[in-house]
């Protein structure tokens, strides 16, 4: 691969519902996601998953690299920014 971009996002938002002056529902999901973009030979792919374990991250990279061979070249693909840009 000529380049890779990794984005990790997370959210921790709580929501409570009330009816008749009492709480009827409380939700506080903690959601994390990793997104991987790989550029190689004029092709790019982006895959995401919500499992941040080491094994899942390795599988995400392997799947991205394996999937690139099924894509067509993108003549308008821009390179990733250089370090320090």
C-alpha positions, -999 to 999 in steps of 0.1 A, spaced: 0 0 0 12 35 -8 -7 51 21 -31 44 49 -54 66 70 -69 55 103 -97 73 121 -110 63 155 -142 78 167 -161 74 199 -193 88 215 -207 87 249 -242 102 248 -268 97 275 -305 101 270 -333 98 295 -370 97 290 -396 107 315 -433 103 318 -456 112 348 -426 126 367 -406 94 366 -379 80 344 -392 55 319 -360 48 300 -323 56 303 -298 49 276 -260 56 278 -244 37 249 -206 39 246 -198 35 209 -164 33 193 -155 27 157 -123 24 137 -122 33 100 -93 24 77 -86 39 43 -59 23 22 -45 36 -11 -26 13 -34 -18 14 -72 -44 41 -79 -71 23 -59 -86 31 -25 -108 13 -1 -123 23 33 -135 -3 58 -148 2 93 -157 -19 123 -167 -13 159 -144 -39 174 -112 -22 185 -94 -54 196 -59 -62 182 -73 -92 163 -101 -72 148 -77 -44 137 -54 -70 120 -84 -85 102 -96 -50 91 -61 -44 75 -60 -78 59 -95 -75 45 -87 -40 31 -56 -52 14 -73 -83 0 -103 -62 -13 -81 -38 -32 -75 -63 -60 -113 -63 -69 -114 -25 -74 -107 -5 -106 -82 23 -107 -95 58 -99 -78 82 -123 -89 112 -101 -76 97 -68 -57 122 -48 -28 111 -26 -29 113 12 -14 145 27 23 144 34 35 144 70 33 179 84 6 192 59 
